[in-house]
Amino acid sequence: MANRTRTYDPAKVRAALAAQTEALRTAVGGLCADPAAVRLLAGPTGLAGWTVRDLLAHLALQVGWVPRHLDDPQQGRPAIGLAQWAMGVGELAPVLDEAARAHAAEAFAGPPAQVAAAFDHEAVLLLDLLAGPAATDPARRFEIRLGALTLTEMLVTRLVETVVHADDLAAALGRTDFPHDRQALAAVSRLLADAFAAKAPGGAVELRVPPYAVVQAVEGPRHTRGTPPNVVEAAPLTWIRLATGRLDWASAVEDAAVSASGERSGLGPYLPVLG
């Protein structure tokens, strides 16, 4: 089975991002209405020393990025694919960290009610865009430091941000019940599986993320028919955590969070995919 270049249905991407953004609005509103909100916002996350307040500031920046940059002038940067974006975005970590901390010190520095209002403002910008005609323009392009993406591709990157950081928020608050949109989980699982296959090209290992993705990767003998000799299977959120460095491979295997069979099925050297 050769991996094919994946495309994303624009209408499904818009619907998934709207649903995931609404779920985040509800979660942030509930957090900021909690009597312990001041303490919770100051609490740690597992991300580069960020507090929950810092994480929400970063999320808000990412949610509002597309509507705020909708009409930016084009500079002629070359097109990149989503897998390239996923493998390269880690290079931007210092810039993103600085922006998140600055935003947290400004728009997100107030009491919980103001934090909720600031996040809600960015969410509404995105939701309004998704519901309007500009979101259906097939010719629109965005240029970021890594290269140029189509509008639909850019919205898929927002799905990655909202799914991954919603999971970070839930973990920071000790919760396991964040209601991720199903199509959002599907898109993010597929993108990160494709990025893994691009990072570790080959056909020796079959990675399965049921019910959303199957790819072949890792250099070695290519499987063509029958039961693959090297198979890794993980649930969507487990795969997303592995691919983004939230969960390390050895721990996942030890805790039976993944199923790995075959002498080439150890994926530790190839993870994380997203920096």
TORLUMTOR-969462 format. One record per atom (N, C-alpha, C, O, CB): residue number from 1; y, z, x. Coordinates in steps of 0.2 Angstrom, whole numbers. Glycine has a CB too. Layout:
! residues N
NUM,Y,Z,X
...
! end
This chain:
! residues 275
1,-6,0,4
1,0,0,0
1,6,0,4
1,8,5,8
1,0,6,-5
2,10,-5,4
2,16,-6,8
2,22,-3,4
2,22,-3,-2
2,18,-13,10
3,26,1,7
3,32,4,4
3,37,-2,2
3,38,-6,6
3,35,9,8
4,39,-2,-4
4,44,-7,-7
4,51,-3,-7
4,52,3,-8
4,42,-9,-14
5,56,-8,-6
5,63,-5,-7
5,64,-3,-14
5,63,-7,-18
5,68,-11,-4
6,66,3,-15
6,67,6,-22
6,74,4,-24
6,79,4,-21
6,66,13,-22
7,74,3,-31
7,81,2,-34
7,81,8,-40
7,76,10,-42
7,81,-5,-37
8,87,9,-42
8,88,14,-46
8,92,11,-52
8,97,8,-52
8,92,20,-43
9,90,13,-58
9,93,11,-64
9,100,14,-65
9,100,20,-66
9,88,12,-71
10,105,10,-65
10,112,13,-66
10,113,18,-72
10,116,24,-71
10,117,8,-66
11,110,16,-78
11,111,20,-84
11,107,27,-83
11,110,32,-85
11,109,16,-90
12,101,27,-80
12,97,33,-79
12,100,37,-74
12,100,43,-75
12,90,31,-77
13,103,34,-69
13,107,38,-64
13,113,42,-67
13,114,48,-66
13,109,34,-58
14,117,38,-71
14,122,41,-74
14,120,47,-79
14,123,52,-79
14,127,36,-78
15,115,46,-83
15,113,51,-87
15,110,57,-84
15,112,63,-86
15,108,48,-92
16,106,56,-78
16,104,62,-75
16,109,66,-71
16,109,72,-71
16,99,59,-69
17,114,62,-68
17,119,66,-65
17,124,70,-70
17,126,75,-69
17,124,61,-61
18,125,67,-76
18,129,70,-81
18,125,77,-83
18,128,82,-84
18,130,66,-87
19,118,76,-84
19,114,82,-86
19,114,87,-81
19,115,93,-82
19,107,80,-88
20,113,85,-75
20,113,90,-69
20,119,93,-68
20,120,99,-67
20,111,87,-63
21,125,90,-69
21,132,93,-68
21,133,98,-74
21,136,103,-73
21,137,87,-68
22,131,96,-80
22,132,101,-85
22,128,107,-84
22,130,113,-86
22,130,97,-92
23,122,106,-82
23,118,112,-80
23,121,117,-75
23,121,123,-75
23,111,110,-78
24,124,114,-70
24,128,117,-65
24,134,121,-68
24,136,127,-66
24,130,113,-59
25,138,117,-72
25,143,120,-76
25,141,127,-79
25,145,132,-79
25,147,115,-81
26,136,126,-83
26,133,132,-86
26,131,138,-82
26,133,144,-83
26,127,130,-91
27,128,136,-76
27,126,141,-71
27,132,144,-68
27,132,151,-67
27,121,138,-66
28,137,141,-66
28,143,143,-63
28,147,148,-68
28,149,153,-66
28,147,138,-60
29,147,145,-74
29,151,149,-79
29,147,156,-80
29,151,161,-81
29,151,145,-85
30,141,156,-81
30,137,162,-82
30,138,167,-76
30,138,173,-77
30,130,160,-83
31,137,164,-70
31,138,168,-64
31,145,171,-64
31,145,177,-62
31,137,164,-57
32,150,168,-65
32,157,170,-65
32,158,175,-71
32,163,179,-70
32,162,165,-65
33,155,175,-76
33,155,179,-81
33,151,186,-81
33,152,191,-85
33,154,176,-88
34,147,186,-76
34,143,192,-74
34,147,198,-72
34,152,197,-68
34,138,190,-69
35,146,204,-75
35,150,210,-72
35,150,211,-65
35,155,213,-62
35,148,216,-76
36,145,208,-62
36,144,209,-54
36,146,203,-51
36,144,202,-45
36,137,211,-52
37,150,198,-54
37,152,192,-51
37,156,192,-44
37,154,189,-40
37,156,188,-56
38,160,197,-43
38,164,198,-37
38,159,199,-31
38,159,196,-26
38,169,204,-37
39,154,204,-32
39,149,205,-27
39,144,199,-26
39,143,197,-21
39,145,211,-29
40,142,196,-32
40,138,190,-31
40,141,184,-27
40,138,181,-23
40,136,187,-38
41,148,183,-29
41,151,177,-25
41,152,179,-18
41,152,174,-14
41,158,177,-28
42,152,185,-16
42,152,187,-9
42,146,187,-5
42,145,188,1
42,156,193,-8
43,140,186,-9
43,134,187,-6
43,132,181,-2
43,135,176,-2
43,129,187,-12
44,127,182,2
44,125,177,7
44,121,171,4
44,117,172,-1
44,121,180,13
45,121,166,7
45,116,160,6
45,112,159,12
45,114,162,17
45,119,154,3
46,107,155,12
46,104,153,18
46,107,147,22
46,104,144,26
46,97,151,17
47,113,146,21
47,117,140,23
47,122,141,28
47,128,143,26
47,119,135,17
48,121,141,34
48,126,141,39
48,131,146,39
48,137,145,40
48,130,134,40
49,129,152,36
49,134,158,35
49,138,157,29
49,142,161,28
49,138,158,41
50,137,153,25
50,140,152,19
50,139,158,14
50,133,160,13
50,139,145,15
51,144,160,11
51,143,164,5
51,142,160,-1
51,143,154,-1
51,149,169,4
52,140,163,-7
52,140,160,-13
52,146,156,-15
52,146,151,-18
52,138,164,-19
53,152,160,-14
53,158,157,-15
53,159,150,-11
53,162,145,-13
53,164,162,-13
54,157,150,-4
54,158,144,0
54,153,139,-3
54,155,133,-3
54,156,146,7
55,147,141,-5
55,143,136,-8
55,146,132,-14
55,145,126,-15
55,136,139,-10
56,149,136,-19
56,152,133,-25
56,158,129,-23
56,159,124,-26
56,154,139,-29
57,161,131,-18
57,167,127,-16
57,164,120,-13
57,167,115,-15
57,171,130,-10
58,159,120,-9
58,156,114,-7
58,153,110,-12
58,154,104,-13
58,150,115,-2
59,150,113,-17
59,147,109,-23
59,153,106,-27
59,152,100,-29
59,143,114,-27
60,158,109,-28
60,164,107,-31
60,167,100,-28
60,168,95,-31
60,169,112,-32
61,167,101,-21
61,170,95,-18
61,165,89,-18
61,167,83,-19
61,170,97,-10
62,159,90,-18
62,154,85,-19
62,154,82,-26
62,153,76,-27
62,147,87,-17
63,154,86,-31
63,154,84,-38
63,160,80,-39
63,160,75,-43
63,154,90,-43
64,166,82,-36
64,172,78,-38
64,174,72,-33
64,179,69,-34
64,178,83,-38
65,169,71,-28
65,171,66,-23
65,172,59,-26
65,176,56,-24
65,165,66,-18
66,167,57,-30
66,167,50,-33
66,173,49,-37
66,177,44,-35
66,161,49,-37
67,175,53,-42
67,181,51,-46
67,187,52,-42
67,192,48,-43
67,181,56,-52
68,187,56,-37
68,193,57,-33
68,194,51,-28
68,200,50,-25
68,193,63,-29
69,189,47,-26
69,189,42,-21
69,188,35,-24
69,186,30,-21
69,184,43,-15
70,188,35,-31
70,186,29,-35
70,190,23,-32
70,187,17,-32
70,187,30,-42
71,196,23,-31
71,200,18,-29
71,203,17,-22
71,208,14,-20
71,207,17,-33
72,199,21,-17
72,200,21,-10
72,200,13,-8
72,196,10,-10
72,196,25,-6
73,205,11,-3
73,204,5,0
73,198,4,4
73,196,8,7
73,211,3,4
74,196,-3,4
74,190,-4,8
74,192,-6,15
74,197,-9,16
74,186,-10,5
75,188,-4,20
75,190,-5,27
75,184,-10,30
75,185,-11,36
75,190,1,31
76,180,-12,27
76,175,-17,29
76,169,-14,33
76,166,-17,37
76,178,-22,34
77,167,-7,32
77,162,-4,35
77,155,-8,32
77,155,-10,27
77,162,3,34
78,150,-8,37
78,144,-11,35
78,140,-7,29
78,141,-1,29
78,139,-12,41
79,136,-11,25
79,132,-7,20
79,127,-4,23
79,124,-6,28
79,130,-12,15
80,125,2,20
80,119,6,22
80,115,7,16
80,117,7,11
80,121,13,26
81,109,9,17
81,104,10,12
81,104,18,11
81,107,22,15
81,97,8,13
82,101,20,5
82,101,27,3
82,97,31,9
82,98,36,10
82,98,28,-3
83,91,28,11
83,87,31,16
83,91,32,23
83,91,38,26
83,81,27,18
84,96,27,24
84,100,28,30
84,105,34,29
84,106,38,33
84,104,22,32
85,108,34,23
85,112,40,21
85,109,46,22
85,111,51,25
85,115,39,14
86,103,47,19
86,99,53,20
86,98,55,27
86,98,61,29
86,92,53,16
87,96,51,31
87,94,52,38
87,101,54,42
87,100,57,47
87,90,47,41
88,106,51,40
88,112,51,44
88,117,57,42
88,122,59,46
88,116,45,44
89,116,59,36
89,122,64,33
89,122,70,37
89,127,74,37
89,120,65,26
90,117,72,40
90,117,78,44
90,122,78,50
90,124,83,52
90,110,79,47
91,124,72,52
91,129,71,57
91,136,74,54
91,140,75,58
91,130,64,59
92,136,74,48
92,143,76,45
92,143,83,44
92,148,86,41
92,144,72,39
93,138,87,45
93,138,94,44
93,144,98,46
93,147,102,42
93,132,97,47
94,147,97,52
94,152,101,54
94,159,99,50
94,162,104,48
94,154,99,62
95,159,93,48
95,165,91,44
95,164,94,37
95,169,97,34
95,166,83,44
96,158,94,34
96,157,97,28
96,158,104,28
96,161,107,23
96,150,95,25
97,156,107,33
97,157,115,33
97,164,117,34
97,166,121,30
97,153,117,40
98,168,113,38
98,175,115,38
98,178,114,31
98,182,118,29
98,178,110,43
99,177,108,28
99,180,107,21
99,178,112,16
99,182,114,12
99,178,100,19
100,172,114,16
100,169,119,11
100,173,126,12
100,175,129,8
100,162,120,12
101,174,128,19
101,177,134,20
101,184,134,18
101,187,139,16
101,176,136,27
102,187,128,20
102,194,128,18
102,195,128,10
102,200,131,8
102,197,121,21
103,191,124,7
103,192,124,-1
103,190,131,-3
103,193,133,-8
103,187,119,-3
104,185,135,0
104,184,141,-3
104,190,146,-2
104,191,150,-6
104,178,144,1
105,194,145,4
105,199,149,5
105,206,147,1
105,210,151,1
105,201,149,13
106,205,142,-2
106,211,139,-6
106,209,140,-14
106,210,145,-17
106,213,132,-4
107,206,134,-16
107,205,134,-24
107,200,139,-26
107,200,140,-32
107,203,127,-25
108,196,141,-22
108,190,146,-24
108,191,153,-21
108,187,157,-21
108,184,143,-21
109,197,154,-20
109,199,161,-17
109,200,166,-22
109,200,172,-20
109,204,161,-12
110,201,164,-28
110,203,169,-33
110,198,173,-36
110,192,173,-34
110,207,165,-39
111,199,176,-42
111,194,180,-45
111,189,176,-49
111,190,170,-49
111,197,185,-51
112,183,178,-51
112,178,174,-54
112,180,169,-59
112,178,164,-59
112,173,179,-57
113,185,171,-64
113,187,167,-69
113,190,161,-66
113,189,155,-69
113,192,170,-74
114,194,161,-61
114,197,156,-57
114,192,151,-54
114,193,145,-54
114,203,158,-53
115,187,154,-51
115,182,151,-48
115,178,146,-53
115,177,140,-51
115,177,155,-44
116,177,149,-58
116,173,145,-64
116,178,139,-66
116,176,134,-67
116,172,150,-70
117,184,141,-67
117,189,136,-69
117,190,130,-64
117,190,124,-65
117,196,139,-70
118,190,132,-57
118,190,127,-52
118,184,123,-52
118,185,116,-51
118,191,130,-45
119,178,126,-53
119,172,122,-53
119,172,117,-59
119,170,111,-58
119,166,126,-52
120,174,120,-64
120,174,116,-71
120,178,110,-70
120,177,105,-73
120,176,121,-77
121,184,111,-67
121,189,105,-66
121,186,99,-63
121,186,94,-65
121,195,107,-62
122,182,101,-57
122,179,95,-53
122,173,92,-57
122,172,86,-57
122,176,98,-47
123,169,96,-61
123,164,94,-65
123,166,89,-71
123,163,84,-72
123,160,100,-68
124,172,91,-74
124,175,87,-79
124,177,80,-76
124,176,75,-80
124,180,91,-83
125,180,80,-70
125,182,74,-67
125,176,69,-67
125,176,63,-69
125,185,75,-60
126,170,72,-65
126,164,68,-64
126,161,66,-71
126,160,60,-72
126,159,71,-60
127,161,70,-75
127,158,69,-82
127,163,64,-86
127,160,59,-89
127,158,75,-86
128,169,64,-85
128,173,59,-88
128,172,52,-85
128,172,47,-89
128,181,61,-87
129,171,52,-78
129,170,46,-75
129,163,43,-78
129,163,37,-79
129,170,46,-68
130,158,47,-78
130,152,44,-80
130,152,42,-87
130,148,37,-89
130,147,50,-79
131,156,44,-91
131,156,42,-98
131,161,36,-99
131,161,33,-105
131,159,48,-103
132,164,34,-94
132,169,29,-95
132,167,22,-92
132,162,22,-89
132,176,31,-92
133,171,17,-93
133,169,10,-91
133,169,9,-83
133,165,5,-81
133,174,5,-93
134,173,13,-79
134,173,13,-72
134,166,14,-69
134,164,11,-64
134,178,17,-69
135,162,18,-72
135,155,20,-70
135,150,14,-70
135,145,15,-67
135,153,26,-73
136,152,9,-74
136,147,3,-75
136,149,-3,-71
136,146,-8,-72
136,147,2,-82
137,154,-2,-67
137,157,-8,-63
137,152,-10,-57
137,151,-6,-52
137,164,-6,-60
138,148,-15,-58
138,143,-16,-53
138,146,-19,-46
138,142,-18,-41
138,138,-22,-55
139,152,-20,-46
139,155,-23,-39
139,158,-17,-35
139,160,-19,-30
139,160,-28,-41
140,159,-11,-38
140,163,-6,-35
140,159,-4,-29
140,153,-2,-29
140,164,0,-40
141,162,-3,-23
141,159,0,-17
141,163,6,-15
141,169,7,-16
141,159,-6,-12
142,159,10,-11
142,163,16,-8
142,161,16,0
142,156,14,2
142,160,23,-11
143,166,18,3
143,165,18,11
143,166,25,13
143,171,29,12
143,170,14,14
144,161,28,16
144,161,34,19
144,160,33,27
144,159,28,29
144,155,39,16
145,160,39,30
145,159,38,38
145,153,35,40
145,153,31,45
145,159,45,41
146,148,35,36
146,141,32,38
146,141,25,37
146,137,21,40
146,136,36,35
147,145,22,32
147,145,15,30
147,146,15,22
147,149,19,19
147,138,12,31
148,145,9,20
148,147,7,13
148,141,8,8
148,135,6,10
148,150,0,12
149,142,11,2
149,137,11,-3
149,140,8,-10
149,146,8,-11
149,135,19,-4
150,135,6,-14
150,137,4,-20
150,138,10,-25
150,137,16,-23
150,131,0,-24
151,141,9,-30
151,143,15,-35
151,137,18,-37
151,136,24,-37
151,147,12,-41
152,131,15,-39
152,125,18,-41
152,122,22,-35
152,120,27,-36
152,120,13,-44
153,122,19,-29
153,120,23,-23
153,124,29,-22
153,121,34,-21
153,120,18,-17
154,130,28,-23
154,134,34,-22
154,133,40,-27
154,133,46,-25
154,142,32,-22
155,132,38,-33
155,130,43,-38
155,123,46,-37
155,122,52,-38
155,130,39,-45
156,118,42,-34
156,112,45,-32
156,113,50,-26
156,110,55,-27
156,107,39,-29
157,118,49,-22
157,119,54,-17
157,122,60,-20
157,120,66,-18
157,124,51,-12
158,125,60,-26
158,128,65,-29
158,122,69,-33
158,122,75,-34
158,133,63,-34
159,117,65,-35
159,111,69,-37
159,108,73,-32
159,106,79,-33
159,106,63,-40
160,107,70,-26
160,105,74,-20
160,109,81,-19
160,106,86,-19
160,105,70,-14
161,115,80,-19
161,120,86,-18
161,119,91,-24
161,118,97,-23
161,127,84,-18
162,118,89,-30
162,118,94,-36
162,111,97,-37
162,111,102,-39
162,120,90,-42
163,106,93,-35
163,99,96,-36
163,98,101,-30
163,96,106,-31
163,94,90,-36
164,99,98,-24
164,98,103,-18
164,102,109,-18
164,99,115,-17
164,99,99,-11
165,109,108,-20
165,113,114,-19
165,112,119,-26
165,114,125,-25
165,120,112,-18
166,110,116,-31
166,108,120,-37
166,102,125,-35
166,102,130,-37
166,106,116,-43
167,97,122,-31
167,92,126,-29
167,94,131,-24
167,91,137,-24
167,86,121,-26
168,99,129,-20
168,102,134,-15
168,105,140,-19
168,104,146,-17
168,107,131,-10
169,109,138,-24
169,112,143,-28
169,107,148,-31
169,108,154,-31
169,116,140,-33
170,102,145,-34
170,97,149,-37
170,93,154,-32
170,92,160,-34
170,91,145,-41
171,92,151,-26
171,89,155,-21
171,93,161,-19
171,91,167,-18
171,87,151,-15
172,100,159,-18
172,104,165,-16
172,105,170,-21
172,106,176,-20
172,111,162,-15
173,104,168,-28
173,105,173,-33
173,98,176,-35
173,98,180,-40
173,108,170,-39
174,93,174,-32
174,86,177,-33
174,83,175,-40
174,79,178,-43
174,86,184,-33
175,85,168,-41
175,82,166,-48
175,78,160,-47
175,79,156,-42
175,88,164,-52
176,73,159,-51
176,69,153,-50
176,68,148,-56
176,64,144,-57
176,62,156,-49
177,73,149,-61
177,73,146,-67
177,78,141,-68
177,80,140,-74
177,72,151,-73
178,81,138,-63
178,87,133,-64
178,84,127,-68
178,79,124,-65
178,90,132,-57
179,87,125,-73
179,85,120,-77
179,87,113,-74
179,91,109,-77
179,87,120,-84
180,84,111,-69
180,85,104,-66
180,84,99,-71
180,78,99,-75
180,81,103,-60
181,88,93,-71
181,86,88,-76
181,80,84,-73
181,80,83,-67
181,92,83,-76
182,76,82,-77
182,69,79,-75
182,71,72,-71
182,68,71,-65
182,65,77,-80
183,75,68,-73
183,77,62,-70
183,80,63,-63
183,80,59,-59
183,81,57,-74
184,84,68,-63
184,88,70,-57
184,82,72,-51
184,83,70,-46
184,93,76,-58
185,78,76,-53
185,72,78,-49
185,68,72,-46
185,67,71,-41
185,67,83,-52
186,67,67,-51
186,63,61,-50
186,67,57,-44
186,64,55,-39
186,62,57,-56
187,74,56,-45
187,77,52,-41
187,78,55,-34
187,77,51,-29
187,84,51,-44
188,79,61,-34
188,80,65,-27
188,73,65,-23
188,73,64,-17
188,82,72,-28
189,67,66,-27
189,61,66,-24
189,59,59,-21
189,57,59,-15
189,55,68,-29
190,61,54,-25
190,60,47,-22
190,64,45,-16
190,61,43,-11
190,61,42,-28
191,70,47,-17
191,75,45,-11
191,72,49,-5
191,72,46,1
191,82,47,-13
192,71,55,-5
192,69,59,1
192,62,57,3
192,60,57,9
192,68,66,0
193,57,54,-1
193,51,52,1
193,52,45,5
193,49,44,10
193,46,51,-5
194,56,41,2
194,58,34,5
194,61,36,12
194,60,32,17
194,63,30,1
195,66,41,12
195,69,42,19
195,64,45,24
195,64,43,30
195,74,47,18
196,59,48,22
196,54,51,26
196,50,45,29
196,48,44,35
196,49,56,22
197,48,40,24
197,44,34,26
197,48,30,31
197,45,27,36
197,42,30,20
198,55,30,30
198,59,26,35
198,60,30,42
198,60,26,47
198,66,25,32
199,60,36,42
199,60,40,48
199,54,40,52
199,54,40,58
199,62,47,46
200,48,40,48
200,41,40,51
200,37,34,49
200,33,35,45
200,38,47,50
201,39,28,51
201,36,22,48
201,29,22,50
201,27,24,56
201,40,16,50
202,25,19,46
202,18,18,47
202,14,18,41
202,17,18,35
202,15,23,52
203,7,19,41
203,3,19,36
203,-3,24,36
203,-8,23,32
203,0,12,34
204,-2,28,41
204,-8,33,42
204,-8,39,37
204,-14,41,36
204,-7,36,49
205,-3,40,34
205,-2,46,29
205,0,44,23
205,5,40,22
205,2,52,32
206,-3,46,17
206,0,45,11
206,3,51,8
206,0,56,7
206,-6,42,6
207,10,51,7
207,13,57,4
207,14,56,-4
207,16,51,-6
207,20,57,7
208,12,61,-7
208,12,60,-14
208,16,66,-17
208,15,72,-15
208,5,61,-18
209,21,64,-21
209,25,69,-25
209,25,68,-32
209,29,65,-35
209,33,69,-22
210,19,70,-35
210,18,68,-42
210,23,72,-47
210,25,78,-45
210,11,70,-44
211,25,69,-52
211,23,62,-54
211,28,57,-52
211,28,51,-55
211,22,62,-62
212,32,58,-47
212,38,54,-45
212,37,49,-40
212,40,43,-40
212,43,58,-44
213,33,50,-34
213,33,46,-29
213,27,46,-25
213,23,51,-24
213,39,48,-24
214,25,40,-22
214,20,40,-17
214,22,35,-12
214,24,29,-13
214,13,37,-21
215,22,37,-5
215,24,32,0
215,19,33,6
215,15,38,6
215,31,34,3
216,18,28,10
216,14,28,16
216,19,29,22
216,24,26,22
216,9,22,17
217,17,33,27
217,21,34,33
217,17,36,38
217,11,37,38
217,26,40,31
218,20,37,44
218,17,40,50
218,13,34,54
218,8,31,51
218,13,46,49
219,14,33,60
219,11,28,64
219,3,30,65
219,1,36,65
219,14,28,71
220,-1,25,64
220,-8,26,65
220,-11,20,61
220,-8,16,58
220,-10,33,63
221,-18,21,60
221,-22,16,56
221,-19,16,49
221,-19,21,46
221,-29,18,56
222,-18,10,46
222,-16,9,39
222,-21,9,34
222,-26,6,35
222,-12,3,39
223,-20,13,29
223,-25,14,24
223,-24,8,19
223,-18,6,17
223,-25,20,20
224,-29,4,17
224,-29,-1,12
224,-32,0,6
224,-30,-3,1
224,-31,-7,16
225,-38,3,6
225,-41,4,-1
225,-45,10,-1
225,-47,13,5
225,-46,-2,-2
226,-47,13,-7
226,-51,19,-7
226,-47,25,-6
226,-41,25,-7
226,-57,19,-2
227,-50,31,-5
227,-47,37,-4
227,-44,37,3
227,-47,36,8
227,-51,43,-5
228,-37,38,4
228,-34,38,10
228,-37,44,14
228,-38,50,12
228,-26,39,9
229,-37,43,21
229,-40,48,25
229,-35,54,26
229,-37,60,28
229,-42,46,32
230,-29,53,26
230,-24,58,27
230,-19,58,21
230,-15,53,20
230,-20,56,34
231,-19,63,17
231,-15,64,11
231,-11,71,11
231,-14,76,13
231,-20,64,5
232,-5,70,10
232,-1,76,8
232,2,76,1
232,5,71,-1
232,5,77,14
233,1,81,-2
233,4,81,-9
233,8,88,-10
233,6,93,-8
233,-2,81,-14
234,14,87,-13
234,18,93,-15
234,22,92,-21
234,23,86,-23
234,23,93,-9
235,23,97,-25
235,27,97,-31
235,34,95,-29
235,36,96,-23
235,27,104,-34
236,38,92,-34
236,45,89,-32
236,49,94,-29
236,52,93,-23
236,48,87,-38
237,50,100,-31
237,55,105,-28
237,52,107,-21
237,56,108,-16
237,56,111,-32
238,46,108,-20
238,43,109,-14
238,44,104,-9
238,46,105,-3
238,35,111,-14
239,43,98,-11
239,45,92,-6
239,52,92,-5
239,54,91,1
239,43,85,-10
240,57,93,-10
240,64,93,-8
240,66,98,-3
240,70,97,1
240,68,94,-15
241,63,104,-4
241,64,110,1
241,62,108,8
241,65,110,13
241,61,116,-2
242,56,105,8
242,53,103,15
242,58,98,18
242,60,98,24
242,46,100,14
243,60,93,14
243,63,87,17
243,71,89,18
243,74,85,22
243,64,81,11
244,73,94,16
244,80,96,17
244,80,103,22
244,86,105,23
244,84,98,11
245,74,105,24
245,74,110,29
245,75,117,26
245,76,122,29
245,80,110,34
246,74,118,19
246,74,124,16
246,68,128,16
246,67,134,16
246,76,123,9
247,63,124,18
247,56,127,18
247,53,123,25
247,53,117,25
247,51,125,12
248,50,127,29
248,47,124,35
248,39,123,34
248,36,126,29
248,47,129,41
249,37,118,37
249,30,115,36
249,25,120,37
249,20,121,32
249,29,109,40
250,25,124,42
250,20,129,43
250,19,134,38
250,14,136,35
250,21,132,50
251,25,136,35
251,25,141,30
251,22,138,23
251,19,141,20
251,32,144,28
252,24,132,22
252,22,129,16
252,14,128,16
252,11,129,11
252,25,122,15
253,11,126,22
253,4,125,23
253,1,132,22
253,-4,133,18
253,2,122,29
254,3,137,25
254,1,144,25
254,1,147,18
254,-4,150,16
254,4,149,30
255,6,145,14
255,6,148,7
255,3,143,2
255,4,145,-4
255,14,149,6
256,0,138,5
256,-3,133,0
256,2,130,-5
256,0,128,-10
256,-9,137,-4
257,8,129,-2
257,13,126,-7
257,12,119,-6
257,15,115,-11
257,20,128,-4
258,9,116,-1
258,7,109,0
258,0,108,1
258,-4,113,3
258,11,106,5
259,-3,103,-1
259,-10,101,0
259,-10,96,6
259,-7,90,5
259,-14,98,-6
260,-13,97,11
260,-13,92,17
260,-20,91,19
260,-24,96,21
260,-9,95,23
261,-23,85,19
261,-30,84,22
261,-30,78,27
261,-26,73,26
261,-34,83,16
262,-34,79,32
262,-34,73,37
262,-31,76,43
262,-26,80,43
262,-31,67,34
263,-33,73,49
263,-31,75,55
263,-24,73,57
263,-21,76,61
263,-35,72,61
264,-21,68,53
264,-14,66,54
264,-9,69,49
264,-4,66,49
264,-14,58,55
265,-11,73,45
265,-7,75,39
265,-2,81,41
265,1,83,36
265,-12,78,34
266,-2,83,47
266,4,88,49
266,10,84,49
266,12,80,54
266,2,91,55
267,15,86,44
267,21,83,44
267,27,86,48
267,33,84,48
267,23,81,37
268,25,92,50
268,30,96,54
268,35,93,59
268,41,94,58
268,27,102,57
269,32,88,63
269,37,85,68
269,42,80,65
269,46,78,68
269,32,81,73
270,41,78,58
270,45,73,55
270,50,76,50
270,54,73,47
270,41,68,52
271,50,83,50
271,54,86,45
271,59,91,49
271,58,93,54
271,50,90,40
272,65,92,45
272,67,89,39
272,69,82,40
272,71,79,45
272,73,93,36
273,70,79,34
273,73,72,34
273,80,72,33
273,84,68,36
273,69,68,28
274,83,76,28
274,90,77,27
274,93,82,31
274,90,88,31
274,91,78,20
275,98,81,35
275,100,86,40
275,104,91,36
275,107,96,39
275,104,83,45
! end
